[in-house]
């Protein structure tokens, strides 16, 4: 494997990048890759497998959606013209939807048991495109009619809860959380600044995580409606609070450690490609029944090392696809 393509410092175009944002994104995508490898390639019987897997599920996708809401908030405020909305929708289509098409076809060809091309294979990107398009349209009308942001957010949340597909009923709240944090920052209030309040959230987060471990309700399998019907709606609220606490703590720590832009930050700027193409690699492993057995502590070290190796291999694929304008557009939506 030729890693020289990754060592060229000229690729680190840091002019318009914020280190902590891309570092957070890398942490989140690495957890996704680690979780996928941990759950599909390595055996499930290892000590601590269920606990670690559940811990990752608690925060990794909520963290991604939070960062999307945080990063997209300024664009939403500018949507007051038809041209603005059109450009916003085109950009969403190019950056989220187009990159899924060819990989989904590749997955269909890799896995013979699939009866058709399933564009829901990358469910997170389907969910994110639904959220981005919905919030864009809602903000366009609220900005146009001067109804105010609060009205727009309420309409958005109601739409996503009623839709209740691809976990929108829960993940939309983290998008709102990210947008609200960005709004406060634009007004001069940095809620992620390290303070005594941060240390108060640590034990609270630990207690909430322990409760989540006990009840083992995940948003993948238990929606807001199913938990309400089962009479455990309070656990849905607990799960939400737990995720929000973890998001806060993680971002506080990453901000403190993000003094400058580096290669980790650069990889964090490629989360879309890492998510899609690490998934393709995983499907190849699934196709050829690649399973690594072992229930010792050493197997956990192996999982971590293989996860980083998968990231580097995926980065090589990304860099090769970015070399050509056509492939750069077809696979990453970049013109």
C-alpha positions in Angstrom: 0.0 0.0 0.0 1.4 3.4 -1.0 0.9 5.9 1.8 3.0 8.6 0.3 -0.1 10.2 -1.2 -1.2 10.8 2.4 2.0 12.4 3.6 2.0 15.3 1.2 1.5 18.3 3.4 0.2 20.3 0.5 -3.1 18.4 0.8 -3.6 20.1 4.2 -5.6 23.1 2.9 -6.4 24.6 6.3 -7.3 28.1 5.1 -11.0 27.7 5.8 -10.9 24.8 8.2 -11.4 24.8 12.0 -9.2 22.2 13.7 -11.6 21.1 16.5 -14.5 20.6 14.2 -12.6 18.3 11.9 -11.0 16.5 14.9 -14.5 15.9 16.4 -15.6 14.5 13.0 -12.7 12.2 12.8 -13.3 10.9 16.3 -17.0 10.2 15.3 -16.1 8.5 12.1 -13.4 6.4 13.7 -15.9 5.2 16.2 -18.3 4.3 13.4 -15.6 2.3 11.6 -14.5 0.7 14.9 -18.1 -0.2 15.7 -18.7 -1.7 12.3 -15.6 -3.8 12.4 -16.2 -4.8 16.0 -19.7 -5.9 15.2 -19.3 -7.6 11.8 -15.8 -8.9 11.5 -14.7 -9.7 15.0 -16.6 -12.2 17.2 -19.3 -11.0 19.5 -18.4 -13.1 22.5 -15.6 -11.1 23.9 -15.7 -9.6 27.3 -17.1 -6.0 27.2 -18.3 -6.3 23.6 -21.9 -5.3 24.3 -20.9 -2.5 26.7 -18.5 -0.9 24.3 -20.8 -1.2 21.3 -23.6 0.4 23.2 -21.4 3.2 24.5 -20.5 4.1 20.9 -24.1 3.9 19.7 -25.1 6.4 22.5 -23.1 9.3 21.0 -21.5 8.7 17.6 -24.5 9.3 15.3 -25.9 12.0 17.5 -22.5 13.7 17.5 -22.5 13.7 13.7 -26.0 15.2 13.5 -25.1 17.8 16.1 -22.1 18.9 14.0 -24.3 19.1 10.9 -26.7 21.4 12.7 -23.8 23.4 14.1 -22.1 23.8 10.7 -25.3 24.4 8.7 -26.9 27.0 10.9 -25.4 30.1 9.2 -26.5 28.8 5.8 -30.1 28.4 7.1 -30.3 32.0 8.2 -29.5 33.2 4.7 -32.3 31.3 3.0 -34.7 34.1 2.1 -34.7 34.0 -1.7 -35.7 31.3 -4.2 -32.2 31.3 -5.7 -30.7 30.8 -2.2 -33.0 27.8 -1.6 -32.2 26.3 -5.0 -28.4 26.6 -4.4 -28.9 25.1 -1.0 -30.8 22.1 -2.3 -28.4 21.6 -5.2 -25.5 21.6 -2.8 -27.2 19.1 -0.6 -27.9 16.8 -3.5 -24.3 17.1 -4.8 -22.6 16.6 -1.4 -24.8 13.9 0.2 -27.0 12.1 -2.4 -24.8 11.8 -5.5 -21.8 10.3 -3.5 -24.1 7.4 -2.4 -25.3 6.3 -5.9 -22.2 4.4 -7.3 -21.2 2.9 -4.0 -24.7 1.5 -3.5 -24.4 -0.1 -7.0 -21.0 -1.5 -6.1 -22.4 -3.0 -2.9 -25.2 -4.6 -4.9 -22.7 -6.2 -7.2 -20.6 -7.4 -4.2 -23.4 -9.0 -2.3 -25.3 -11.4 -4.4 -28.1 -11.9 -1.8 -29.3 -8.3 -2.5 -32.3 -8.4 -4.9 -31.9 -4.8 -6.0 -29.8 -1.7 -5.5 -30.7 -0.4 -2.0 -30.0 3.3 -1.6 -30.9 3.0 2.0 -27.8 1.0 2.6 -26.1 4.2 3.8 -29.1 5.0 6.0 -27.3 7.8 7.8 -26.8 9.8 4.6 -30.5 9.2 3.6 -31.5 10.5 7.1 -29.2 13.5 6.8 -30.4 14.5 3.4 -34.0 14.3 4.6 -33.1 16.5 7.6 -31.1 19.0 5.5 -33.8 19.3 2.8 -36.6 19.6 5.3 -34.9 22.2 7.5 -33.8 24.2 4.4 -37.4 24.4 3.1 -38.8 25.2 6.5 -36.3 28.0 7.1 -36.9 29.4 3.6 -40.6 29.9 4.3 -40.1 31.1 7.9 -37.5 33.6 6.7 -39.7 34.7 3.8 -42.7 35.1 6.0 -40.8 36.6 8.9 -42.2 34.0 11.4 -38.9 33.8 13.3 -36.5 31.0 13.9 -38.3 29.5 16.9 -41.4 28.8 14.8 -39.2 27.2 12.1 -37.5 24.9 14.6 -40.8 23.8 16.0 -42.2 23.0 12.6 -39.1 21.1 11.7 -39.2 19.0 14.9 -42.9 18.2 14.4 -42.2 17.2 10.7 -39.3 14.9 11.7 -41.1 13.3 14.6 -44.2 12.6 12.5 -42.0 11.2 9.6 -40.3 8.8 12.0 -38.1 7.2 9.3 -34.4 6.6 9.5 -34.4 7.7 13.1 -35.4 11.3 12.3 -37.7 11.4 15.3 -34.7 11.4 17.6 -31.8 12.6 15.6 -33.6 15.9 14.6 -33.2 17.0 18.2 -29.4 16.8 18.0 -29.6 18.9 14.8 -31.6 21.5 16.8 -29.0 21.2 19.6 -26.2 22.0 17.2 -28.0 24.9 15.6 -28.8 26.4 19.0 -25.2 26.1 20.2 -24.0 27.9 17.0 -26.6 30.6 17.5 -25.3 31.3 21.0 -21.7 31.4 19.8 -22.7 34.0 17.1 -24.1 36.1 20.0 -20.8 35.8 21.9 -21.5 32.9 24.3 -19.2 29.9 24.0 -20.8 27.1 25.9 -17.9 24.8 25.3 -15.4 26.9 27.1 -13.8 24.8 29.9 -15.3 25.8 33.2 -16.5 24.3 36.5 -19.8 23.4 34.8 -17.9 20.9 32.6 -16.8 18.9 35.6 -20.3 18.8 36.9 -21.5 17.1 33.7 -18.9 14.2 34.0 -20.6 12.4 36.9 -24.0 13.2 35.5 -23.0 11.6 32.2 -21.6 8.6 33.9 -24.8 8.0 35.8 -26.9 8.4 32.7 -24.6 6.0 30.8 -25.0 3.4 33.5 -28.8 3.7 33.3 -28.6 3.3 29.5 -26.5 0.2 30.0 -29.0 -1.3 32.3 -32.0 -0.8 30.1 -30.2 -1.2 26.7 -32.6 0.8 24.6 -30.9 1.9 21.4 -32.3 4.4 18.8 -31.6 1.8 16.1 -34.3 -0.5 17.4 -36.4 1.6 19.8 -38.1 4.8 18.5 -39.8 7.5 20.4 -43.2 5.9 19.5 -42.2 2.3 20.4 -40.9 3.4 23.8 -44.0 5.4 24.4 -46.2 2.4 23.6 -44.0 0.2 25.8 -44.5 2.6 28.7 -40.8 3.6 28.9 -40.9 7.0 27.4 -38.8 8.4 30.3 -36.0 6.2 29.0 -36.1 8.0 25.7 -35.7 11.3 27.5 -32.9 9.7 29.5 -31.2 8.5 26.3 -31.4 12.0 24.8 -29.9 13.7 27.9 -27.2 11.1 28.0 -26.2 11.8 24.4 -26.3 15.5 24.9 -24.0 15.3 27.9 -21.5 13.1 26.1 -21.5 15.4 23.0 -20.8 18.4 25.3 -18.0 16.6 27.2 -16.4 15.2 24.0 -16.4 18.6 22.3 -15.0 20.3 25.4 -12.1 17.8 25.5 -11.4 17.9 21.7 -11.4 21.7 21.7 -8.9 21.8 24.5 -6.6 19.4 22.5 -7.0 21.1 19.1 -4.2 23.7 19.1 -3.5 23.4 15.4 -4.6 21.7 12.2 -2.9 18.3 11.6 -3.3 15.1 9.7 -6.0 13.8 12.0 -8.0 17.0 11.3 -7.4 16.5 7.6 -8.9 13.0 7.8 -11.8 14.4 9.7 -12.6 16.7 6.7 -13.1 13.5 4.7 -15.8 11.9 6.8 -18.2 11.4 3.9 -15.7 9.4 2.0 -14.5 7.5 5.0 -18.1 6.6 5.9 -19.0 5.4 2.4 -15.8 3.6 1.4 -15.1 2.0 4.7 -18.6 0.6 4.3 -17.7 -0.8 0.9 -14.6 -2.4 2.3 -16.7 -3.9 5.1 -19.2 -5.3 2.5 -16.2 -7.0 0.7 -15.2 -8.6 4.0 -18.8 -9.7 4.6 -19.0 -11.1 1.0 -16.0 -13.3 1.6 -16.9 -14.2 5.2 -13.9 -12.6 6.8 -14.2 -13.2 10.5 -11.5 -12.9 13.1 -12.0 -15.0 16.2 -10.7 -14.3 19.7 -12.0 -13.3 23.0 -8.9 -12.1 24.7 -7.7 -8.6 25.5 -5.3 -8.9 22.6 -8.3 -9.1 20.2 -9.4 -5.6 21.3 -6.0 -4.2 20.5 -6.2 -6.0 17.1 -9.6 -4.4 16.5 -8.2 -0.9 17.2 -5.2 -1.4 15.0 -7.4 -2.8 12.1 -9.7 0.1 12.5 -6.9 2.6 12.0 -5.6 0.5 9.1 -9.0 0.6 7.5 -9.0 4.4 7.9 -5.7 4.7 6.1 -6.7 2.3 3.4 -9.9 4.3 2.9 -8.0 7.5 2.8 -5.8 6.1 -0.1 -9.0 5.3 -2.0 -10.4 8.8 -1.4 -7.2 10.5 -2.6 -7.1 8.4 -5.7 -10.7 9.2 -6.5 -10.0 12.9 -5.9 -7.3 13.0 -8.5 -9.8 13.2 -11.4 -12.6 15.8 -11.7 -15.2 13.3 -12.9 -14.6 10.8 -10.1 -14.3 13.7 -7.6 -17.8 14.8 -8.6 -19.4 11.3 -8.9 -18.0 10.0 -5.6 -17.8 13.2 -3.4 -20.1 15.7 -5.2 -17.3 18.2 -5.5 -17.2 20.3 -8.7 
